[in-house]
């Protein structure tokens, strides 16, 4: 078992051999067009991947034959890979088996590749291919990873080693780069941003002549797997790289500089998809610096890149980070909507807004951003985070796909028949083409890629979910377990239970009823109830001796008004507000009785004890797998789980003690909490 290959760890599968070995024939027929082109390259990649997988899983060698025409219907057995005009949607594919002849068809090379990886997944999971007939159409046009890798080799909010893209300000291209492209393509990822969105220092020079030849090679590696390279861009590059006095989007010198720079970039990097930009946040310069709005800033770059077919992805992480904690009217949660919603329709067609799933910052529980459903004339990407910055930092198991499903299924009431977040970011709601999903990646150069072996489920799950948002979190987890650990039913049962309860467990011992941020400042690992309470960041829980929570109703900060009806009324009304978010929207007394019959303070005590108990149960169950999975992997996971238990106990004791001392109210069960 090689965890360097993650879920593409092809093991000989006797069950699949019995079911499928003689069904696939001895040949792969690759139908390509004349001349060298990108579509042919990706289809050739698909054929090689299928040849390798069949050889390893079924212990059968198959030969590859190229045909310079679309039709090979005279073939009686084997596998046919070909493009067809029947499927109209880019990246969609059709896999069909009839009487020993299996065909994989798509309208582009990338679709053929995805069809191949679909077939490989079925082989790994020992599915019967007889009479297989499946058509898959991706739900999201863009399915992107955002890496926060720095040029020195470090990774901001990275919890699985160093960067495998950069080392000592040089670009790395090696076997791991190729394996990365293969892994990402296998779950439908079609775009990646390789450098930190907080572009600073030497990373600005990525758009200089020093790096063009290396980026070109990297883009070719990605292109073979249907992945488009993007870069994060420093909005202040005209100053830092060009030596200008300003980055004002209305300055003629700035406009000319960007036009020249984009021409230069695309001369050297014709496959580049475009740029991801973070501006006016956490000290980063942007259009606000010059009295301009966010559309004016984004459109400057969009006009410069448009002749080359490039896209500007503009991050909506913009807020006032100079808030006074004594100011109860200013609300960081309002910032994204306040800054962007009034600009609907002002962004150019090659600008996409990348919106975090919630109004704050990747907490274990927060409401969906009200920007979704508020901008019908603007293309949007949903941004989530599988780098577990606030959810255990890949030292705690926290399977995030159930939370992502809740976000995608959230009904916005935007006035369209298809009004869920999944409808908006797919483009279905408003007929848009440049939409989709992005995630902050959780990879590094650790042997197992993600630090915690079970964190691989989030990387796999994000890719599968971004391609097909109707998949269940449980089905995705089962696939990942079978493909990574094999088909032992006991392994599947235990790991599935651990994964499916892990998000709820983490929430129980960390964040009560929608209140987050009670973490150590800067590194965000471990409990510190008042860690950000009196800071400039606007991340407050407002706990005093009587109660806790932030009043975001019309009588408070007014944040609830940013939602469409019926959500606005639902959140503002204490009776209808979902209890899991009640302290996000309301300030309540500790003695307030919840719908469960418990008081707020008793809920805090109970859930923190429950969370610790559930981690203890996880460890007991996981120990039953000793001897069933590779010993080195078993010990790595066990070590992480034992650290999680120690950390959960610390969370429980600090949180419960804090609120006991704050409220003076004892635990009704008489447990020691101080």
C-alpha positions as CSV (number, residue, x, y, z in Angstrom):
1,X,0.0,0.0,0.0
2,X,1.6,3.3,-1.1
3,X,0.1,6.4,0.5
4,X,2.2,8.5,-1.8
5,X,-0.5,7.7,-4.4
6,X,-3.4,8.3,-2.1
7,X,-6.6,7.0,-3.6
8,X,-4.8,6.0,-6.8
9,X,-3.0,3.3,-4.9
10,X,-3.9,0.5,-7.4
11,X,-3.9,-2.8,-5.7
12,X,-4.6,-6.2,-7.3
13,X,-8.3,-6.7,-6.7
14,X,-9.3,-10.3,-6.9
15,X,-13.0,-9.5,-6.7
16,X,-12.8,-7.0,-9.6
17,X,-10.6,-9.5,-11.5
18,X,-13.3,-12.2,-11.2
19,X,-16.1,-9.7,-12.3
20,X,-14.3,-7.7,-15.0
21,X,-11.0,-9.2,-16.2
22,X,-12.3,-10.7,-19.4
23,X,-14.8,-8.0,-20.1
24,X,-12.4,-5.3,-21.2
25,X,-10.6,-7.1,-23.9
26,X,-6.9,-6.7,-24.7
27,X,-6.8,-3.3,-26.5
28,X,-7.5,0.4,-25.9
29,X,-8.3,2.2,-29.1
30,X,-7.6,5.9,-29.0
31,X,-9.4,8.0,-31.6
32,X,-7.5,11.2,-32.2
33,X,-7.7,14.0,-34.8
34,X,-4.8,14.7,-37.2
35,X,-2.0,16.9,-36.0
36,X,-0.8,17.7,-32.5
37,X,-3.3,19.5,-30.3
38,X,-4.3,19.7,-26.7
39,X,-7.3,17.4,-27.1
40,X,-5.1,14.6,-28.4
41,X,-2.6,15.0,-25.6
42,X,-5.2,14.6,-22.9
43,X,-6.8,11.6,-24.6
44,X,-3.3,10.0,-24.8
45,X,-2.9,10.7,-21.1
46,X,-6.2,9.0,-20.5
47,X,-5.2,5.9,-22.4
48,X,-1.9,5.6,-20.5
49,X,-3.7,6.0,-17.1
50,X,-6.2,3.3,-18.1
51,X,-3.5,0.9,-19.2
52,X,-1.7,1.3,-15.9
53,X,-4.8,0.9,-13.8
54,X,-6.0,-2.2,-15.7
55,X,-2.5,-3.7,-15.4
56,X,-2.3,-3.2,-11.6
57,X,-5.9,-3.9,-10.6
58,X,-6.8,-6.7,-13.0
59,X,-3.3,-8.1,-13.6
60,X,-3.9,-7.8,-17.3
61,X,-1.9,-6.1,-20.0
62,X,-3.7,-4.1,-22.6
63,X,-2.2,-2.5,-25.7
64,X,-2.9,1.0,-26.9
65,X,-3.7,1.6,-30.6
66,X,-4.2,5.1,-32.1
67,X,-6.7,5.7,-34.8
68,X,-6.8,8.9,-36.9
69,X,-10.6,8.9,-37.2
70,X,-13.6,9.2,-35.1
71,X,-15.2,5.8,-35.8
72,X,-13.9,2.4,-34.8
73,X,-17.2,0.7,-34.7
74,X,-15.7,-2.3,-36.4
75,X,-14.0,-3.2,-33.1
76,X,-15.7,-6.2,-31.4
77,X,-14.0,-6.0,-28.0
78,X,-11.7,-3.7,-26.0
79,X,-12.0,-0.1,-25.0
80,X,-12.6,2.9,-27.3
81,X,-11.7,6.4,-26.2
82,X,-13.0,9.1,-28.5
83,X,-14.5,12.5,-28.8
84,X,-18.1,13.0,-30.0
85,X,-20.4,15.9,-30.6
86,X,-23.3,14.1,-29.0
87,X,-22.5,15.4,-25.5
88,X,-22.8,19.2,-25.6
89,X,-21.5,20.1,-22.2
90,X,-17.7,20.5,-21.7
91,X,-16.1,17.8,-19.6
92,X,-19.3,15.6,-19.7
93,X,-18.7,11.9,-20.5
94,X,-20.5,8.7,-21.4
95,X,-19.2,5.3,-20.4
96,X,-21.0,2.3,-21.9
97,X,-20.4,-1.4,-22.1
98,X,-22.1,-3.7,-24.7
99,X,-21.1,-7.3,-25.3
100,X,-17.4,-6.9,-24.3
101,X,-16.9,-3.5,-26.1
102,X,-16.6,-0.6,-23.7
103,X,-16.6,3.0,-25.0
104,X,-15.7,6.2,-23.3
105,X,-16.9,9.3,-25.2
106,X,-16.9,13.0,-24.5
107,X,-16.9,16.3,-26.5
108,X,-13.4,17.1,-25.3
109,X,-10.2,15.4,-24.2
110,X,-10.8,16.3,-20.5
111,X,-14.2,14.6,-20.6
112,X,-12.5,11.4,-22.0
113,X,-10.0,11.6,-19.1
114,X,-12.7,11.9,-16.5
115,X,-14.6,9.0,-18.1
116,X,-11.4,6.9,-17.8
117,X,-11.0,7.8,-14.1
118,X,-14.7,7.0,-13.6
119,X,-14.0,3.5,-15.0
120,X,-10.9,3.2,-12.8
121,X,-12.9,4.1,-9.7
122,X,-15.4,1.3,-10.5
123,X,-12.6,-1.2,-11.0
124,X,-11.0,-0.2,-7.6
125,X,-14.4,-0.6,-5.9
126,X,-15.1,-3.9,-7.7
127,X,-18.3,-2.6,-9.5
128,X,-19.7,-4.8,-12.2
129,X,-19.1,-3.2,-15.6
130,X,-21.6,-5.5,-17.5
131,X,-24.1,-3.3,-19.3
132,X,-22.6,-0.2,-17.7
133,X,-24.3,2.9,-19.2
134,X,-23.6,6.1,-17.4
135,X,-23.5,9.8,-18.4
136,X,-21.9,12.3,-16.1
137,X,-22.1,16.1,-16.6
138,X,-20.1,18.3,-14.2
139,X,-22.2,20.6,-12.1
140,X,-19.6,23.4,-11.9
141,X,-17.6,24.8,-14.8
142,X,-14.7,25.8,-12.6
143,X,-13.4,23.3,-10.0
144,X,-10.4,24.9,-8.5
145,X,-7.7,24.5,-5.8
146,X,-6.1,27.5,-4.2
147,X,-2.7,26.8,-2.8
148,X,-1.3,29.2,-0.2
149,X,2.3,28.2,-1.0
150,X,5.1,30.8,-0.6
151,X,8.2,31.1,-2.7
152,X,10.5,30.2,0.2
153,X,8.8,26.8,0.4
154,X,6.6,27.5,3.4
155,X,2.8,27.3,3.2
156,X,0.5,29.8,4.9
157,X,-1.9,27.8,7.0
158,X,-0.2,24.7,5.8
159,X,-0.4,21.6,8.0
160,X,1.2,18.9,5.9
161,X,4.8,19.9,5.4
162,X,6.4,22.3,3.0
163,X,5.5,23.3,-0.5
164,X,6.1,20.9,-3.4
165,X,5.7,23.7,-5.9
166,X,8.4,26.0,-4.4
167,X,11.8,25.7,-2.6
168,X,14.2,28.5,-1.9
169,X,12.4,30.8,-4.4
170,X,12.7,28.3,-7.2
171,X,9.9,26.4,-8.9
172,X,9.9,22.6,-8.5
173,X,8.8,20.3,-11.3
174,X,9.4,16.6,-10.6
175,X,7.6,13.2,-10.1
176,X,5.4,14.7,-7.3
177,X,4.2,17.4,-9.7
178,X,3.0,14.8,-12.1
179,X,1.4,12.7,-9.4
180,X,-0.4,15.8,-8.1
181,X,-1.8,16.5,-11.6
182,X,-2.9,12.9,-11.9
183,X,-4.6,12.9,-8.5
184,X,-6.4,16.1,-9.1
185,X,-7.6,15.1,-12.5
186,X,-8.9,11.8,-11.1
187,X,-11.5,13.7,-9.0
188,X,-12.4,16.3,-11.7
189,X,-10.3,19.3,-10.7
190,X,-9.7,21.5,-13.7
191,X,-7.9,24.5,-12.4
192,X,-5.3,25.3,-9.7
193,X,-3.6,28.4,-8.3
194,X,-0.1,27.4,-7.1
195,X,1.0,30.5,-5.0
196,X,-0.3,32.2,-1.9
197,X,-3.2,34.7,-2.5
198,X,-1.3,36.9,0.0
199,X,1.2,37.8,-2.7
200,X,4.3,39.5,-1.3
201,X,8.0,39.6,-1.5
202,X,9.5,37.6,-4.3
203,X,6.2,36.0,-5.3
204,X,5.4,39.2,-7.2
205,X,8.3,38.3,-9.5
206,X,6.4,35.1,-10.7
207,X,5.1,37.4,-13.5
208,X,8.7,38.3,-14.5
209,X,11.0,36.8,-17.1
210,X,12.9,34.8,-14.5
211,X,10.1,32.3,-14.0
212,X,8.4,32.1,-17.4
213,X,10.2,29.1,-18.8
214,X,9.5,27.1,-15.6
215,X,5.8,28.1,-15.4
216,X,5.5,27.1,-19.1
217,X,6.8,23.6,-18.3
218,X,4.4,23.4,-15.3
219,X,1.5,24.5,-17.3
220,X,2.3,21.8,-19.9
221,X,2.4,19.1,-17.2
222,X,-1.0,20.3,-16.0
223,X,-2.4,20.6,-19.5
224,X,-1.8,16.9,-20.1
225,X,-4.3,16.3,-17.3
226,X,-6.8,18.9,-18.3
227,X,-5.8,21.3,-15.5
228,X,-5.4,25.0,-16.2
229,X,-2.7,26.9,-14.3
230,X,-3.7,30.2,-12.5
231,X,-1.5,32.5,-10.5
232,X,-2.2,34.7,-7.5
233,X,-1.5,38.4,-8.4
234,X,-0.2,41.3,-6.3
235,X,-2.5,44.2,-7.0
236,X,0.4,46.5,-6.2
237,X,2.7,44.9,-8.9
238,X,2.9,48.2,-10.9
239,X,4.7,49.7,-7.8
240,X,6.6,46.7,-6.5
241,X,7.6,45.3,-9.9
242,X,7.1,48.1,-12.3
243,X,8.6,51.0,-10.3
244,X,5.5,53.2,-10.7
245,X,4.4,55.6,-8.0
246,X,0.8,54.2,-7.9
247,X,-1.5,51.3,-8.6
248,X,-4.6,53.5,-9.1
249,X,-6.9,51.7,-11.6
250,X,-7.7,55.1,-13.3
251,X,-4.0,56.1,-13.7
252,X,-3.0,56.0,-17.4
253,X,0.5,54.7,-16.6
254,X,-0.9,51.9,-14.5
255,X,-3.4,50.9,-17.2
256,X,-0.6,50.9,-19.8
257,X,1.7,48.9,-17.5
258,X,-0.9,46.2,-17.0
259,X,-1.6,46.0,-20.8
260,X,2.0,45.5,-21.6
261,X,2.5,43.0,-18.7
262,X,-0.4,40.8,-19.8
263,X,0.8,40.8,-23.4
264,X,4.3,39.7,-22.1
265,X,2.8,37.1,-19.8
266,X,0.6,35.4,-22.4
267,X,3.4,35.5,-25.0
268,X,5.3,33.1,-22.7
269,X,2.4,31.4,-21.0
270,X,-0.4,30.8,-23.5
271,X,-2.1,28.1,-21.4
272,X,-2.4,30.4,-18.3
273,X,-6.0,30.6,-17.2
274,X,-5.7,34.0,-15.4
275,X,-5.2,35.4,-12.0
276,X,-6.6,35.2,-8.4
277,X,-6.5,38.5,-6.6
278,X,-6.9,39.5,-3.0
279,X,-7.0,43.2,-2.4
280,X,-8.0,45.6,0.4
281,X,-7.8,43.0,3.1
282,X,-5.4,42.3,6.0
283,X,-3.2,45.2,4.9
284,X,-3.1,44.3,1.3
285,X,-3.3,47.2,-1.1
286,X,-6.2,47.6,-3.5
287,X,-8.6,50.0,-5.2
288,X,-9.8,51.3,-1.8
289,X,-6.3,52.7,-1.4
290,X,-7.1,55.2,-4.3
291,X,-10.7,55.8,-3.5
292,X,-12.0,53.4,-6.1
293,X,-14.5,50.6,-5.6
294,X,-13.9,46.8,-6.1
295,X,-15.4,46.7,-9.6
296,X,-13.1,49.5,-10.8
297,X,-10.1,47.6,-9.4
298,X,-11.1,44.2,-10.9
299,X,-12.1,45.7,-14.3
300,X,-8.6,47.2,-14.7
301,X,-7.1,43.8,-14.8
302,X,-10.0,42.2,-16.7
303,X,-9.6,44.6,-19.6
304,X,-5.9,44.0,-19.8
305,X,-6.3,40.2,-19.8
306,X,-9.4,40.0,-22.1
307,X,-7.5,39.8,-25.4
308,X,-5.9,36.5,-24.3
309,X,-9.1,34.9,-23.0
310,X,-7.9,35.2,-19.4
311,X,-10.1,35.4,-16.3
312,X,-9.8,37.5,-13.2
313,X,-11.0,35.8,-10.0
314,X,-11.6,38.5,-7.5
315,X,-11.7,37.5,-3.8
316,X,-14.5,39.0,-1.7
317,X,-12.5,38.8,1.5
318,X,-12.6,42.5,2.1
319,X,-13.5,44.1,5.4
320,X,-12.7,46.8,7.9
321,X,-9.9,45.2,10.1
322,X,-9.6,48.3,12.3
323,X,-12.8,47.7,14.3
324,X,-12.9,49.0,17.8
325,X,-14.2,46.1,20.1
326,X,-16.3,48.7,22.0
327,X,-18.2,49.5,18.8
328,X,-21.4,47.4,18.8
329,X,-22.7,48.7,15.5
330,X,-19.8,47.9,13.1
331,X,-20.0,44.2,12.1
332,X,-17.3,42.4,10.1
333,X,-19.9,39.9,8.9
334,X,-21.6,42.8,7.0
335,X,-18.5,43.8,5.0
336,X,-18.7,41.4,2.1
337,X,-22.3,42.3,1.2
338,X,-21.9,46.0,1.9
339,X,-18.9,46.3,-0.4
340,X,-20.0,44.1,-3.3
341,X,-23.8,43.7,-3.5
342,X,-24.3,47.4,-4.7
343,X,-21.8,46.7,-7.5
344,X,-23.9,43.9,-9.1
345,X,-23.7,44.3,-12.9
346,X,-20.6,46.5,-12.9
347,X,-18.0,43.7,-13.2
348,X,-16.8,42.8,-16.6
349,X,-17.8,39.4,-18.1
350,X,-14.4,37.9,-17.5
351,X,-14.4,38.7,-13.7
352,X,-15.6,36.1,-11.2
353,X,-16.2,36.9,-7.6
354,X,-14.8,34.3,-5.2
355,X,-17.0,34.3,-2.1
356,X,-16.2,32.5,1.1
357,X,-18.9,30.1,2.2
358,X,-19.7,32.3,5.3
359,X,-19.4,36.0,6.1
360,X,-16.5,35.5,8.5
361,X,-13.6,33.1,8.0
362,X,-14.0,29.3,7.6
363,X,-15.4,28.7,11.1
364,X,-16.7,25.2,12.0
365,X,-20.2,26.8,12.0
366,X,-21.4,30.0,10.5
367,X,-24.3,31.0,8.2
368,X,-24.0,31.0,4.4
369,X,-22.8,34.4,3.0
370,X,-25.8,36.6,2.0
371,X,-23.9,37.5,-1.2
372,X,-25.1,34.2,-2.7
373,X,-28.4,35.2,-4.2
374,X,-27.7,38.9,-4.1
375,X,-25.8,39.4,-7.4
376,X,-27.7,38.0,-10.4
377,X,-25.6,39.9,-12.9
378,X,-22.2,38.8,-11.5
379,X,-20.4,35.5,-11.8
380,X,-19.6,33.8,-8.6
381,X,-17.4,31.0,-7.2
382,X,-18.0,29.4,-3.8
383,X,-14.8,29.3,-1.7
384,X,-14.4,26.7,1.0
385,X,-11.4,25.6,2.9
386,X,-10.1,22.0,3.3
387,X,-6.9,23.3,5.0
388,X,-8.4,22.9,8.4
389,X,-7.3,26.3,9.8
390,X,-10.1,26.5,12.3
391,X,-11.1,22.9,12.3
392,X,-8.2,21.0,13.8
393,X,-5.4,21.9,11.4
394,X,-5.1,18.3,10.0
395,X,-4.2,17.1,13.5
396,X,-7.8,16.4,14.3
397,X,-10.0,14.4,12.0
398,X,-12.8,16.6,10.8
399,X,-14.5,15.4,7.6
400,X,-15.8,18.6,6.0
401,X,-17.9,17.3,3.2
402,X,-21.2,17.1,5.3
403,X,-20.7,20.9,6.0
404,X,-20.1,21.6,2.3
405,X,-23.3,19.8,1.4
406,X,-25.3,21.9,3.8
407,X,-23.8,25.1,2.2
408,X,-24.5,23.9,-1.3
409,X,-28.1,22.9,-0.4
410,X,-28.8,26.3,1.3
411,X,-31.9,27.9,-0.2
412,X,-31.3,31.6,-0.9
413,X,-34.8,32.7,-2.0
414,X,-33.3,34.8,-4.7
415,X,-36.4,34.6,-6.8
416,X,-35.3,31.9,-9.2
417,X,-36.7,28.4,-9.5
418,X,-33.2,27.1,-8.9
419,X,-32.2,29.2,-5.9
420,X,-29.8,27.1,-3.8
421,X,-26.1,28.0,-3.5
422,X,-25.3,25.0,-5.7
423,X,-27.6,26.4,-8.4
424,X,-26.0,29.9,-8.2
425,X,-22.3,28.8,-8.4
426,X,-23.1,26.2,-11.1
427,X,-24.5,29.0,-13.3
428,X,-27.9,27.4,-13.5
429,X,-29.7,30.2,-11.6
430,X,-28.7,33.0,-14.0
431,X,-27.3,31.2,-17.0
432,X,-23.7,32.1,-16.3
433,X,-20.6,30.3,-17.6
434,X,-17.7,31.3,-15.4
435,X,-18.9,29.9,-12.0
436,X,-17.9,27.1,-9.8
437,X,-16.1,26.1,-6.6
438,X,-12.6,26.8,-5.1
439,X,-11.0,25.5,-2.0
440,X,-8.0,26.4,0.0
441,X,-5.8,23.2,-0.5
442,X,-4.6,21.0,2.3
443,X,-1.6,19.4,0.6
444,X,2.2,19.6,1.3
445,X,5.3,17.5,0.8
446,X,4.5,15.0,3.7
447,X,4.6,11.4,2.5
448,X,0.8,11.1,2.8
449,X,0.2,14.6,1.2
450,X,-2.2,15.9,3.9
451,X,-0.4,15.3,7.3
452,X,-3.3,13.3,8.8
453,X,-4.0,10.3,6.6
454,X,-7.8,10.8,7.2
455,X,-7.5,14.4,5.9
456,X,-7.2,12.9,2.4
457,X,-10.9,12.4,2.5
458,X,-11.4,16.1,2.4
459,X,-9.2,16.5,-0.7
460,X,-10.9,13.7,-2.5
461,X,-14.3,14.7,-1.3
462,X,-14.0,18.3,-2.4
463,X,-13.1,17.2,-5.9
464,X,-15.9,14.7,-6.2
465,X,-18.4,17.1,-4.8
466,X,-17.4,20.0,-7.0
467,X,-17.9,17.8,-10.0
468,X,-21.2,16.3,-8.8
469,X,-22.9,18.3,-6.0
470,X,-25.7,15.7,-5.7
471,X,-23.4,13.0,-4.3
472,X,-23.9,12.4,-0.6
473,X,-21.1,12.9,1.9
474,X,-21.4,9.3,3.0
475,X,-21.1,7.9,-0.5
476,X,-18.0,10.0,-1.1
477,X,-16.4,8.8,2.1
478,X,-17.1,5.2,1.2
479,X,-15.5,5.6,-2.2
480,X,-12.5,7.2,-0.6
481,X,-12.0,4.5,2.0
482,X,-12.4,1.7,-0.5
483,X,-9.9,3.3,-3.0
484,X,-7.4,4.2,-0.3
485,X,-7.6,1.3,2.2
486,X,-9.1,-1.5,0.1
487,X,-12.3,-3.4,0.3
488,X,-12.2,-4.8,3.9
489,X,-15.8,-4.2,5.2
490,X,-14.6,-3.8,8.8
491,X,-12.2,-1.1,7.8
492,X,-14.9,0.6,5.8
493,X,-17.4,0.4,8.6
494,X,-15.1,1.9,11.3
495,X,-13.5,4.6,9.2
496,X,-16.8,5.6,7.8
497,X,-18.3,6.1,11.3
498,X,-15.3,8.1,12.4
499,X,-15.5,10.4,9.4
500,X,-19.2,10.9,9.4
501,X,-19.4,11.9,13.1
502,X,-16.1,13.9,13.1
503,X,-17.4,17.4,12.2
504,X,-20.1,17.2,14.8
505,X,-17.6,16.0,17.4
506,X,-15.2,18.8,16.6
507,X,-17.9,21.4,16.8
508,X,-19.1,20.0,20.2
509,X,-15.8,20.5,22.0
510,X,-14.9,23.8,20.4
511,X,-17.7,26.1,19.3
512,X,-21.1,26.4,21.0
513,X,-24.2,27.4,19.0
514,X,-22.5,29.3,16.2
515,X,-19.8,31.1,18.2
516,X,-16.3,30.7,16.8
517,X,-12.9,32.3,17.1
518,X,-12.2,31.2,20.6
519,X,-8.7,30.2,19.5
520,X,-5.1,31.2,20.1
521,X,-4.4,34.3,18.0
522,X,-2.2,34.1,14.9
523,X,-1.8,30.3,14.7
524,X,-5.4,29.5,15.5
525,X,-4.7,26.1,17.2
526,X,-6.0,25.4,20.7
527,X,-8.5,27.2,22.9
528,X,-8.3,30.8,24.0
529,X,-11.8,32.1,24.7
530,X,-10.8,35.8,24.6
531,X,-8.0,35.3,22.1
532,X,-9.7,37.7,19.6
533,X,-12.3,39.3,21.9
534,X,-10.6,42.7,22.2
535,X,-8.8,42.7,18.9
536,X,-9.3,44.9,15.8
537,X,-10.5,41.9,13.7
538,X,-14.2,42.1,14.6
539,X,-14.4,38.5,15.7
540,X,-16.3,38.8,19.0
541,X,-18.4,36.5,21.2
542,X,-19.6,39.4,23.4
543,X,-19.7,37.2,26.5
544,X,-20.3,38.9,29.9
545,X,-21.5,37.7,33.3
546,X,-25.1,37.5,32.1
547,X,-24.9,36.0,28.6
548,X,-23.2,35.4,25.3
549,X,-23.7,36.0,21.6
550,X,-23.8,38.8,19.0
551,X,-27.0,40.6,18.3
552,X,-27.2,40.7,14.5
553,X,-30.9,41.4,14.3
554,X,-32.4,44.7,13.1
555,X,-32.1,45.9,16.7
556,X,-28.4,45.0,16.7
557,X,-26.0,45.3,13.8
558,X,-28.7,44.7,11.2
559,X,-26.8,41.9,9.5
560,X,-29.9,39.8,9.1
561,X,-31.3,42.4,6.7
562,X,-28.7,41.3,4.1
563,X,-30.6,38.0,3.5
564,X,-33.6,37.6,1.3
565,X,-36.9,36.8,2.8
566,X,-37.6,34.2,4.3
567,X,-34.1,33.8,5.6
568,X,-33.9,37.4,7.0
569,X,-36.9,36.9,9.2
570,X,-35.9,33.3,10.1
571,X,-32.6,34.5,11.5
572,X,-33.9,37.6,13.2
573,X,-36.6,35.8,15.1
574,X,-35.3,33.9,18.1
575,X,-38.0,31.3,17.8
576,X,-37.2,30.3,14.2
577,X,-33.4,30.9,14.2
578,X,-31.6,27.5,13.7
579,X,-30.3,26.6,17.1
580,X,-26.9,25.6,15.8
581,X,-26.5,29.3,14.8
582,X,-28.4,31.0,17.5
583,X,-25.5,32.8,19.2
584,X,-24.2,34.0,15.9
585,X,-27.4,36.0,15.5
586,X,-28.6,36.6,19.1
587,X,-27.2,37.6,22.5
588,X,-28.8,35.3,25.0
589,X,-28.7,34.9,28.8
590,X,-26.9,31.9,30.1
591,X,-30.2,30.8,31.6
592,X,-32.1,31.1,28.3
593,X,-33.9,27.8,27.6
594,X,-33.1,26.2,24.2
595,X,-35.5,24.1,22.2
596,X,-33.9,21.0,23.7
597,X,-35.0,22.1,27.2
598,X,-31.4,22.8,28.2
599,X,-30.2,26.3,29.2
600,X,-27.4,27.9,27.1
601,X,-24.9,27.3,29.8
602,X,-25.8,23.7,30.3
603,X,-25.6,23.1,26.5
604,X,-22.0,24.5,26.6
605,X,-21.1,22.2,29.5
606,X,-22.8,19.1,28.0
607,X,-21.5,19.4,24.5
608,X,-17.9,19.8,25.6
609,X,-18.1,16.7,27.7
610,X,-19.8,14.9,24.8
611,X,-17.2,15.9,22.3
612,X,-14.4,14.4,24.5
613,X,-16.3,11.2,25.0
614,X,-16.9,10.8,21.3
615,X,-13.1,11.2,20.6
616,X,-12.5,8.5,23.2
617,X,-14.9,6.2,21.4
618,X,-13.2,7.0,18.0
619,X,-9.9,5.8,19.4
620,X,-11.5,2.6,20.9
621,X,-13.1,1.8,17.6
622,X,-10.0,2.6,15.5
623,X,-7.8,0.3,17.6
624,X,-9.9,-2.6,16.2
625,X,-8.2,-2.0,12.9
626,X,-4.7,-2.9,14.1
627,X,-3.5,-5.5,11.6
628,X,-6.2,-4.7,9.1
629,X,-4.4,-1.6,7.6
630,X,-0.7,-1.0,7.1
631,X,1.0,-0.7,10.5
632,X,2.9,2.5,9.7
633,X,-0.4,4.1,8.6
634,X,-2.2,2.7,11.6
635,X,0.3,4.2,14.0
636,X,0.2,7.6,12.2
637,X,-3.6,7.8,12.5
638,X,-3.6,6.6,16.1
639,X,-1.0,9.2,17.1
640,X,-3.2,11.9,15.5
641,X,-6.3,10.6,17.3
642,X,-4.5,10.6,20.7
643,X,-3.4,14.2,20.1
644,X,-6.9,15.1,19.3
645,X,-8.2,13.6,22.5
646,X,-5.6,15.5,24.6
647,X,-6.6,18.7,22.7
648,X,-10.3,18.0,23.1
649,X,-9.9,17.7,26.9
650,X,-8.0,21.0,26.9
651,X,-10.8,22.7,24.9
652,X,-13.4,21.2,27.3
653,X,-11.7,22.3,30.4
654,X,-10.8,25.8,29.3
655,X,-14.2,26.6,27.7
656,X,-16.2,25.1,30.6
657,X,-14.1,26.8,33.2
658,X,-14.3,30.1,31.5
659,X,-18.0,30.1,31.3
660,X,-18.4,28.8,34.9
661,X,-16.3,31.7,36.1
662,X,-18.1,34.1,33.9
663,X,-21.6,33.0,34.8
664,X,-21.2,31.6,38.3
665,X,-23.7,28.8,37.3
666,X,-22.7,25.2,38.2
667,X,-23.1,22.1,36.0
668,X,-26.3,20.5,37.0
669,X,-24.7,17.1,36.7
670,X,-22.1,18.0,39.3
671,X,-19.1,17.4,37.0
672,X,-15.8,19.1,37.8
673,X,-15.4,22.0,35.4
674,X,-12.8,24.1,37.1
